[in-house]
Amino acid sequence: MLFITFQVTFVQLITTPPGSMIFVILMGLTTTLISQLLTKWLVDTEEVERKQKQIRAHEEEKEKIIKLAEIDVNRYIKQRKRWERKDVVLKKSQQSISMQRMKPMCVTFIPMIVIFSIISPMFGTLPVACSPMNPELIPFIGPTIVATGSAPWISFTAWYMLCSLGLNSIIPRLLKTTTQTTGGGFSQMMSGQKSKALEFPDI
């Protein structure tokens, strides 16, 4: 009887603000720490960083070679061929980096799915945290707003995503598991678009 009473009280505590807000923050902190500790254990971050520097230098060299097309055609052709041979080798390095980064995710993916399938139904559409931000300005928060009075309460999923985004920008730096190209998804996306836009001109 005592255990059942404690269980009901605990569930009420973690599903009602501000307890729910703190619980989700702690949950995000735990999952981020586990993920980053696995990264530190399974991934050779120094080797990944070294390969990333090579890839960045390789892309910068491409820009210089493209400029040669209008200045010295023969030199452009020679350096382009050399760059393309090196590019084949570095593509294998990129695949190796991707495989390295997938290791922690492979370990944590299934347990996280199980945990979310258990915890998420506990909250349902219950309000978890009150956001000071305008939900209309944040696409992934807008659909998860809980209509509770005039305050813009957000749901479990939205609050967890916000906590994870914040913690994933801090914890990797503290544990030194981040590399120069893992700082932000947006910057990576933009750099990827830039590299795709640079094409060798035909001579």
Secondary structure, DSSP 4 states (H G I P E B T S, - for coil): -HHHHHHHHHHHHHTSTTHHHHHHHHHHHHHHHHHHHHHHHH--HHHHHHHHHHHHHHHHHHHHHHHHTTT-HHHHHHHHHHHHHHHHHHHHHHHHHHHHHHHHHHHHHHHHHHHHHHHHHHHTT---EE-SS-GGG-TTTGGGEEEETTEEEE-HHHHHHHHHHHHHTTHHHHHT---TT-S-HHHHHHHHHHHHH--PPP-
